[in-house]
Amino acid sequence: MRIRSTIIPYTLAFKFAAGTSRGVLREKNTWFWVVEDLDSGLRGIGECGPLKGLSVDDRPDFGEVLEGLAERLAPELNRLCGSCQVAGFVREMVPDDLPSARFGLETALLDIFNGGKRTVLDSPFVRGERSVPINGLVWMGDEAFMSEQIERKITEGYTCVKMKIGAIDFDKELALLRSIRKRFGEEEITLRVDANGAFGERDVFEKLEKLGELALHSIEQPVMAGQYELMRKVCDLSPVDVALDEELIGVNGIERAELLDRLNPQYIILKPTLVGGLADSGDWISLAESRGIGWWMTSALESNVGLNAIGQYTDFLEVDMPQGLGTGQLYHNNIGSPLRIKRGELWYGDESEWKLETLIEG
């Protein structure tokens, strides 16, 4: 193989103002890492999309850093012989502090070694034989906006709904959750909430006690990451199971096991863009399962390119719990793909539905 490596910047435009406890999102910058075999013409495409204000590689010069990395690694790519070498190569060549670059390069290489058809892992999902169960995500906003989203998700057939909380009045958020529980028992609708670290030491246990009355599946990141003593206490005492999310960002090597042993959560949530790619997500999963800790995968607002890679990996792991992979509907200008959501499940259709020509050809 004679590999050419190219970085293509792209700005994704949200269909609505996407609210979180960290602010409102209207657009997202991402970069596509394209590797092309000049002999065969095959292309592999991966996505490098740091999340503003959250990723460890969210930096103003990220594009320039990525360009430099791609140029430096171009000659090294030619020594790869197959997909089994990809994980080790990426870990060796891309530093820990560029997790989204790891994810992008890793998935681009897996793509090209699997025929350059956006297949990173052969599985029943990519053959259209099996779907991935997902949760319906309710974004923060005013009461009317959130209520409308809830109604739509239930009408669309989701049996697991995740609501972001912590931005509007907490009593109004409770009322919305109670309205769901009044109509649907926990056997009918699974409810998750995501606080994105919005609760403080003074109010976290009072709020968790009220949430505990609603038969919730879990709460993601109730307090800000890095408050280890408080988080351990929350994991121990919360009436709602706790899932760590932001807490995993920037944690590498032996520190991963130490973190899980120290905090002992009920779940961890894995975003490959934020934790270093698919192989690093696999490391987290092994550590969690050996400790009896549950897990699920979640996208980090990637385009359909990144979402596709995560979906294929997730199906490869043969999950049955709803995953956080419904974000492909967020953008006006998403990349056309075979990904479809039907009745709360993510499906893969005909590979000819990929619409990447304009992106690649500039």
N, C-alpha and C positions, 0 to 999 in steps of 0.2 A: 504494500500500500504506500502511496505517496499522498500524505495528508496536508491539506490546506485548512487553516483555522481562521475563522472570521467572527467578529463580534458585531451584532446589529442592535442598536438601541431602539426602544419602542415605548411609547406612552399609552397606557390603557386609560380610558375615560369611563368613570362610573356612570351608571344610569340614574343614580340618585345620590344624595349626600349620605354616605355610609358612616353612621355615628358609632364611636366607641368611647370608653371612658378616657381615652387619651386624645380625643379630638375627632374631627370630621374629615373623611377622606373623599376627595373628588376626582383624583387621578392617581395613577401609580406608574412610576418609571420602572422598566424592566429591560433586560438585555438578553438577546438570544445568542448562544454560542453554537456556531455552525462548524462542523468538521466535515470536510469533503475529500473523498478518495479521488484524486485526479486521474487514476487509471480506470476505475469502474464508473465514475460519475455518481456514486452513492453519496448521500448526505445524511448525517446525523445531526439532530437539533436538540439542544437543551436550553433550559431557561435559568437565568441568574437574576433573581428579583428581590433584593433586600427590602425589608419593610421599614419605612421611615420611622425613626424614633424607637425602634425595637431591635432590629438586627445588629449584630456586632460588626457587620460590614456595611452598615449604613454610614457612608462617608461621602463628602462632596466630590471627591475625585475617584469614585468607584469605577466609573466608565474608563478612565485613563489607566487605573490599576488593572482592570480586566484586560484591556488592550495589550498592556505590557506583559501580562501573564500569558496571554494567548500567543504572543510573538515569541516569548521565551520558550514555551513548551512545544511549539510547532515541530521542531526537529525530533523531539523526544517521542512524539506521538507515533512516529514511524516504527518504533521498536515493539509496539504492541501487536500481539498475534491473535488475540481473541478476548471475548467478554470476561473470561475468568481472571484476566490480569487487570481489569479496569479498576476495581476497588483499591487494590494495593497501589497502583500507579497514581491514582488521584490523591490518596492520602499522603503519598510520598512527595508529590509535586505541588499540591495546593495547601497552603498553611491553614491552621485551625481558625484563624481570624477572618477567613473568607469562605464561610459555610455555603453561601448561595452560589459562589463560583464552583465549589466542589460539586454541588447538586447539578449545576448546569453542565459541567464538563462530563461528569459521571454518566448522566442520562444521554448526552449527545453521543458518547462513545458506545454505550450499550445499544443505542439506536442504530448506529452504522454497522455494528457487528451482527445485528439482527436483521440486516437487509435494507436499512435506510427507509423504513416505512412507518416510523414513529412507534415501533415495537421495542420496548426496552426489556420486556420479559414475556416469553410466550406463556399464556395462561388461558383458561376458559373465558376470562373477561374479554381479552382482545380478539378472541374468535367468535364473540357474540353469543357464547353458550351460557354465560353466568353474569349476574349483575353484582354490584357492590351496594349493600344497604347504606343509606346516608340519612343524616338528620336535616330537618328544615331549619334554616337559620333566620332568626328574627333580629334585625338590626335595631340599634337604639334610635330614638327619635321622640317626637311628642306622643302622647297617649293614643291619639287617633291613628297615627302612622303605624305604631307598633300593633295596635289592635287589628288593623287591616291586614298586616302581614301574617298575624296569627291565623286569622280566618282563611287566608289564601293557602297557607301551608296545610291546614287541616283538610280543606276542600281538595287540594292536589294529592291527597292520599298519604301524607307523611304520618308515620306512627311514632316518630321521635322528633321533638321540636326543641331547639336550643335557642334561648332568649338571652341576648346581651343585656346586662343590667348595670346600674351604677351611674347613669347619666341623668335620668329624670328623678323625680321624687320617689323615694323607696316605697312609700305606701301605695303609690299608683302602680309601681311595678308589681307589688304583691297582689294588688287587685286584679291585674291582668292575668297573673298566674292562677289566682283563685278562680277566675272565670273559666279557665280551661279545665281545672280540676273539678269544678262543679258539673261540667258537662261530660267529662271523660275521666274514668278511673285510670289508675296507673297501669292496669292490664291493657287498656286501649291506647293511651298516649303516654309515651315516656317523655318526661320533661328534664331538660338540662338547663343550667344557667351558667353564664360566663361573666364574672365580675371584672376581668382584666385588671385585678389588683386594686379595685376601687374602695374596698373597705379598710378602715383603720383599726388600730388596736382598741380604741375606745368603744367602737360600735360593732365590731365583727361578730362577737358571740351573740349579742342581742339580735342582729339581723339573721344569723344562721339559725337561731332558735325559731324565728318566725318562718323562715324558709323550710325548716324541718317539718312543719305542719302540712306541707303540700306534697309529700311523697315524691320528692325530686330524686332523679337518678344520681345527680352529682352537681357540684359547683366547681367551675374552673377558676383557678388562681384568685381566691377571695381577697388576699392581701398582696401588696407589692412584693416582687421577688427580692431576695437577699435578706429578708428578715427571718433568719433561720429559727431562732428561739420561738418567735411568735407562730411561724408556720408549723413547726412541729407540734405546738400546743393545739393549733387549729386542726391539724390532721388527727390528733389524738381525741379531741373533745367534740368536734363538729357532729351534729345530728345528721348532716348531709355528707355523703362521701365526697372527698376532696380530690380533684385532678390537677396536677401540676402542669403548667404550660410555659409561661415566661420564665419560670424557675429553671428550666433546662437550658436556656440560651447561653451560649458561651462556656458551657461546662464540658470538659473533654477528659479523655484518659481515665485514670484511676479516680478522678474527682466525681465521675458519674456514679460509681458504686457508693462512694462516701456520701453523696447527696441523698441517694435513696435510703441508705441506712440511717442517716441522720433525721430525715423528715418522715419517712415511712408513710407515704400517701396511699390512698386506695387505688388511684389511677395516675398514669402519665399520658400526656397528649403530645404526639410527635408531628412536627412540621419539618420535613426534610430540608426545605430552604433555610431554616433557622438553625438546625442542629448538625448540618454538614453532609446531607445527602441520604441516599437509600442505605448504604452500608452502615453509616453511623446510626441511622434509625434502627437498623437491625441489632446493633450493639446495645442500644437502650432497651430494646424489647427483650433480649436475652437476660439482661440484668434484672429487668422488672419481673419477668416470669419466674426466675429463680428465687425471687423473694415473695411470690404470691401477689404481685401488684398487677392490676389490669392496665390495659392501654388501648388507645385507638389513634388512627392517623387523621390529620387535618391538613387541608391546604393553607397556604399563607398568601391568599389573594393572587396566586399565579394566573397567567392566561391559561387557555386550554392546553398549551404545550406542556407546562409544568404539571397541571392537574391530571393530564393523561398519564404521565409517568408515575405519579403517586397512585393513581387508580389502578394501574397495572400491577405495581408492587404490592398494593394492599390486597388485591385479589389473589396474588401469588401466595400470600400468607394465610389464605382461606379463612377470612373473618366471618363472623355472624353478627357481631355488634354493629349498630349504625355508626358510620364514620363521618367525619366532617369534610365532605368532598362535594358540596353543592355550590361552590362559588363561581362556577363557569358562567352563570347567568348574570353576573354583575356588570358587564362592560358593554358599551355601545359598539366598540371596535375590537372585540375579542377575535382571536384567530379561528376561522371556520374549522370545525372538527367533527368526527363521528360521535362525540360524546352527547348522550341524551339522558334526561331525567324522566323516569316514568314511575308514578306512584311511589315516590320516596326511594327509588333505586337508580343508581348510575349504570347506564348501559353503553356499550361500544358498538357502533354500526359499521358501515362500509368505509374502508380506509381511503377510498376515493373522495370522501367528503372533506379531507384536509385541504385547506385553502392557504397555502404558504408561498405561492409563486410571487406575489407582489412583495412580500416581506423579504424573501431571499434575493430576488432580482432587483430590488431597490426602487 
